[in-house]
Amino acid sequence: MDKRAARRDCFSKLKSLSLAEKRVHSGAIAHHIAETKEFRESKCVFTYCAMPSEPDLSELFRDHQDKIWGFSRIEKNARISFRHVQTPEDLSEGAFGFLEPDPDRCPLLSVSRPDLILVPGVGFDRGNLARLGRGKGHYDRYLQSAILNGTEPSIFGICFSIQRTNLTPDSHDIPMSAIYTELGRA
């Protein structure tokens, strides 16, 4: 299946989930991640603010304030960055209509900083750990820069189980270390 068809298929499946199901599944995903060695041993975690179609991991942030949290933000140069967020009040509606770190309140965190990166996606292939994004390449470019910078964080792909799909990765695609759904490690 080509990437466009896979995206359409995954978005179609996501429409079948109710808000209540997404909320329950998101809680299960957060629980599974919290139990991993990688999360427990991480001092700095990079994550995202969920769009309506994505698992919401805000419970992890709320329950683990002992960690340094970096939340993704699309900057004016159309590149993704991660900014240090300490409280929910540090988040505001961004240009794309979803929550992002307020750049006036949240300093940039270095690409070499994270021990763990939690990455949303439209779909994931559990066989080759490939990620299907929204097609803009934000995370692919960021993950490539992290690896080129010598950083070797764990990278967890985050999705609902219905988003698992078959993908043929491109040469620039960075495989995930693991994929987590409401069912656990996929």
C-alpha positions in Angstrom: 0.0 0.0 0.0 1.4 3.4 -0.9 1.7 6.1 1.8 -1.3 8.1 0.6 -3.6 5.1 0.6 -2.2 4.0 4.0 -2.9 7.5 5.4 -6.5 7.5 4.1 -7.0 4.0 5.5 -5.7 4.9 8.9 -7.7 8.2 9.1 -10.8 6.3 8.1 -10.2 3.8 11.0 -9.6 6.6 13.5 -13.1 8.0 12.7 -14.5 4.8 14.1 -13.2 5.5 17.6 -15.5 7.5 19.9 -14.0 10.2 22.2 -14.6 7.9 25.2 -12.7 5.1 23.5 -9.8 7.5 22.7 -9.7 8.6 26.3 -9.7 5.1 27.7 -7.1 3.9 25.1 -4.9 7.0 25.8 -4.9 6.2 29.5 -3.9 2.6 28.8 -1.1 3.7 26.4 0.2 6.2 29.1 0.2 3.3 31.7 2.2 1.0 29.4 4.8 3.7 28.7 5.1 4.5 32.4 6.0 0.9 33.1 8.9 0.7 30.7 12.4 0.7 31.8 13.2 3.4 29.2 10.6 5.8 30.7 11.5 5.1 34.3 15.2 5.7 33.6 14.6 8.8 31.5 15.5 12.2 33.0 14.2 14.1 29.9 11.2 13.1 27.8 10.2 14.7 24.5 6.5 14.4 23.7 3.6 16.2 21.9 0.3 17.7 22.6 -2.3 15.5 21.1 -4.4 16.5 18.1 -8.0 15.1 18.2 -7.0 12.0 16.3 -3.9 11.2 18.4 -3.5 9.4 21.8 -3.4 12.0 24.6 -0.4 11.4 26.9 -1.0 14.4 29.1 -1.5 12.0 32.1 2.2 11.0 31.8 3.2 14.7 32.1 0.8 15.3 35.0 1.9 12.2 36.9 5.7 12.4 36.4 6.8 16.0 37.2 10.1 14.6 38.3 11.2 14.6 34.6 12.2 17.4 32.3 9.5 17.6 29.6 10.0 18.9 26.1 6.8 19.4 24.0 6.9 19.7 20.2 6.3 23.0 18.5 6.3 23.8 14.8 8.5 26.9 14.5 8.2 29.7 11.9 10.8 28.0 9.7 8.4 24.9 9.5 10.8 22.8 11.6 9.9 21.0 14.7 11.5 21.9 18.0 11.0 20.9 21.6 10.5 23.4 24.3 10.7 22.9 28.1 7.2 22.8 29.6 6.7 22.8 33.3 2.9 23.4 33.7 -0.2 23.1 31.5 -0.3 26.9 31.6 2.9 26.9 29.5 0.8 25.6 26.5 -1.3 27.8 24.2 -3.1 27.4 20.9 -0.6 27.4 18.0 -0.9 28.3 14.4 -2.4 25.0 13.5 -5.2 25.1 16.1 -3.7 22.7 18.7 -1.8 23.2 21.9 1.9 24.0 21.7 4.5 25.4 24.1 4.3 29.2 24.4 7.7 30.3 22.9 7.7 33.3 25.3 7.5 31.0 28.4 9.2 27.8 27.2 12.9 27.7 26.3 14.2 25.5 23.5 15.7 22.2 24.6 18.8 20.8 22.8 18.4 18.0 20.3 21.0 16.1 22.4 18.8 16.4 25.6 16.1 13.6 25.4 16.5 10.1 26.8 13.1 9.2 25.3 11.0 10.7 22.4 7.3 9.9 22.2 6.3 10.2 18.5 2.7 10.3 17.2 1.9 9.0 13.8 -0.9 8.2 11.4 0.2 4.6 11.2 3.0 2.2 12.3 4.3 -1.1 11.0 5.1 -3.3 13.9 7.2 -5.6 11.7 9.8 -3.0 10.6 8.9 -0.3 13.2 8.3 2.2 10.4 6.2 5.3 11.0 3.8 6.9 8.7 3.5 10.6 9.5 1.2 13.3 8.1 3.5 13.9 5.1 5.3 17.1 6.1 8.5 15.4 7.4 8.7 17.3 10.6 9.6 14.3 12.8 11.7 12.6 10.2 14.0 15.7 9.9 14.1 16.1 13.7 15.0 12.4 14.4 17.7 12.5 11.7 19.2 15.6 13.3 19.1 13.9 16.7 20.9 10.8 15.4 23.5 12.9 13.4 24.1 14.8 16.6 25.2 11.6 18.3 22.1 11.4 20.5 20.7 7.9 20.9 17.4 8.3 22.6 14.7 5.6 22.7 12.0 6.5 20.2 8.5 5.2 20.9 5.9 5.3 18.2 2.5 6.1 19.8 -0.8 5.1 18.2 -4.1 3.3 18.7 -4.0 -0.4 17.8 -6.3 0.2 14.7 -3.5 2.4 13.3 -1.1 -0.6 12.7 -0.5 -1.0 9.0 2.0 -2.4 6.5 4.6 0.1 5.4 7.7 0.0 3.2 10.0 2.6 4.7 11.8 5.2 2.6 15.6 5.5 3.0 15.2 8.7 5.1 12.7 7.1 7.5 13.9 6.5 11.1 12.6 3.3 12.6 11.1 3.5 16.1 12.7 1.7 19.0 9.2 0.3 19.9 5.6 1.0 19.2 3.0 1.4 22.0 -0.8 1.1 21.7 -3.5 0.5 24.2 -2.7 -3.2 24.0 0.9 -2.6 25.1 4.1 -2.9 23.1 3.0 -3.8 19.5 
